[in-house]
């Protein structure tokens, strides 16, 4: 299967999930390394002071060629993917990506991580899993 792994840059478990899925012969999109030699999109590539932007500057940055390239990489991978694995904890972007998969009628599998606040809307997902092993079993069933 082609799997889009959505998570956070700060999630230390995300690389292990990507590696495990690849070891099981899935084609996995890793936003941290979307292509050979590409370390993914960072707002700091546009402006080192990105954390101090006001709304107009942020809106302008969304149109920057670097932002356009980063979005294109992620969007094309989402469209091409058969399923999404959302690795918690994560933030807004990953949740918007997960929403795309639900809306597109593609499987969304959510991997819980550590202490977290419950979220009712996770009921939209194909499944919510406490550990990678149970998620992998469900993914295998979907792939069969």
SULFENQUI-V710039 format. One record per residue. N is the residue number from 1. RES is the residue in one small letter. SS is DSSP state (H for helix, E for strand, C for the rest). PSI is psi in radians with two decimals (none if undefined). D_CENTER is the distance of its C-alpha to the mean C-alpha in whole Angstrom. Layout:
# SULFENQUI-V710039
((N | RES | SS | PSI | D_CENTER) (N | RES | SS | PSI | D_CENTER))
This chain:
# SULFENQUI-V710039
((1 | x | C | 2.68 | 16) (2 | x | E | 2.10 | 13) (3 | x | E | 2.29 | 10) (4 | x | E | 2.07 | 6) (5 | x | E | 2.01 | 4) (6 | x | E | 2.32 | 1) (7 | x | C | -2.71 | 4) (8 | x | C | 2.62 | 7) (9 | x | C | -0.50 | 10) (10 | x | C | -0.05 | 12) (11 | x | C | 1.93 | 11) (12 | x | C | -0.27 | 13) (13 | x | C | -0.35 | 13) (14 | x | H | -0.79 | 9) (15 | x | H | -0.63 | 12) (16 | x | H | -0.69 | 14) (17 | x | H | -0.81 | 11) (18 | x | H | -0.84 | 11) (19 | x | H | -0.80 | 14) (20 | x | H | -0.78 | 15) (21 | x | H | -0.68 | 14) (22 | x | H | -0.67 | 15) (23 | x | H | -0.43 | 19) (24 | x | C | 0.28 | 19) (25 | x | C | 0.43 | 19) (26 | x | C | 2.62 | 15) (27 | x | E | 1.98 | 14) (28 | x | E | 2.27 | 11) (29 | x | E | 2.21 | 8) (30 | x | E | 1.88 | 8) (31 | x | H | -0.37 | 7) (32 | x | H | -0.37 | 10) (33 | x | H | 1.25 | 12) (34 | x | C | -0.51 | 11) (35 | x | C | 2.80 | 15) (36 | x | C | 2.19 | 18) (37 | x | C | 0.10 | 19) (38 | x | C | 2.07 | 16) (39 | x | C | 0.43 | 15) (40 | x | C | 3.04 | 12) (41 | x | C | 2.39 | 13) (42 | x | C | 2.30 | 15) (43 | x | H | -0.54 | 17) (44 | x | H | -0.32 | 20) (45 | x | H | -0.47 | 20) (46 | x | C | -0.74 | 21) (47 | x | C | 2.13 | 23) (48 | x | C | -0.37 | 24) (49 | x | C | 0.43 | 25) (50 | x | H | -0.47 | 22) (51 | x | H | -0.19 | 22) (52 | x | H | 0.13 | 25) (53 | x | C | 2.52 | 24) (54 | x | C | 3.08 | 26) (55 | x | H | -0.83 | 25) (56 | x | H | -0.68 | 26) (57 | x | H | -0.68 | 25) (58 | x | H | -0.81 | 22) (59 | x | H | -0.71 | 22) (60 | x | H | -0.74 | 24) (61 | x | H | -0.51 | 21) (62 | x | H | -0.43 | 19) (63 | x | C | -0.03 | 21) (64 | x | C | 2.49 | 22) (65 | x | H | -0.59 | 21) (66 | x | H | -0.73 | 19) (67 | x | H | -0.70 | 16) (68 | x | H | -0.75 | 17) (69 | x | H | -0.78 | 16) (70 | x | H | -0.75 | 13) (71 | x | H | -0.76 | 12) (72 | x | H | -0.79 | 14) (73 | x | H | -0.90 | 12) (74 | x | H | -0.80 | 9) (75 | x | H | -0.82 | 11) (76 | x | H | -0.64 | 13) (77 | x | H | -0.66 | 10) (78 | x | H | -0.83 | 9) (79 | x | H | -0.68 | 13) (80 | x | H | -0.37 | 14) (81 | x | C | 2.61 | 11) (82 | x | C | -0.48 | 13) (83 | x | E | 2.87 | 11) (84 | x | E | 2.40 | 7) (85 | x | E | 2.02 | 7) (86 | x | E | 2.01 | 6) (87 | x | E | 1.96 | 7) (88 | x | C | 2.70 | 10) (89 | x | C | 2.65 | 11) (90 | x | C | 3.09 | 9) (91 | x | C | -2.65 | 10) (92 | x | H | -0.84 | 10) (93 | x | H | -0.83 | 8) (94 | x | H | -0.63 | 5) (95 | x | H | -0.60 | 8) (96 | x | H | -0.73 | 9) (97 | x | H | -0.77 | 6) (98 | x | H | -0.71 | 7) (99 | x | H | -0.63 | 11) (100 | x | H | -0.81 | 11) (101 | x | H | -0.72 | 11) (102 | x | H | -0.84 | 13) (103 | x | H | -0.55 | 15) (104 | x | C | -0.03 | 15) (105 | x | C | 0.39 | 17) (106 | x | C | 2.60 | 14) (107 | x | E | 2.41 | 13) (108 | x | E | 2.08 | 11) (109 | x | E | 2.21 | 11) (110 | x | E | 2.19 | 11) (111 | x | E | 1.95 | 12) (112 | x | C | 2.71 | 14) (113 | x | C | 2.03 | 14) (114 | x | C | -2.76 | 18) (115 | x | C | 2.32 | 20) (116 | x | C | 2.78 | 18) (117 | x | C | 2.30 | 19) (118 | x | C | 2.60 | 19) (119 | x | C | 1.99 | 18) (120 | x | H | -0.66 | 20) (121 | x | H | -0.15 | 17) (122 | x | H | -0.19 | 15) (123 | x | H | -0.32 | 18) (124 | x | H | -0.32 | 17) (125 | x | C | 2.75 | 14) (126 | x | C | -0.57 | 16) (127 | x | E | 2.67 | 16) (128 | x | E | 2.28 | 15) (129 | x | E | 2.45 | 16) (130 | x | C | -0.35 | 18) (131 | x | C | 2.83 | 17) (132 | x | H | -0.62 | 16) (133 | x | H | -0.81 | 19) (134 | x | H | -0.60 | 19) (135 | x | H | -0.75 | 16) (136 | x | H | -0.64 | 17) (137 | x | H | -0.75 | 20) (138 | x | H | -0.70 | 18) (139 | x | H | -0.72 | 16) (140 | x | H | -0.72 | 20) (141 | x | H | -0.69 | 21) (142 | x | H | -0.59 | 19) (143 | x | H | -0.33 | 20) (144 | x | C | none | 23))
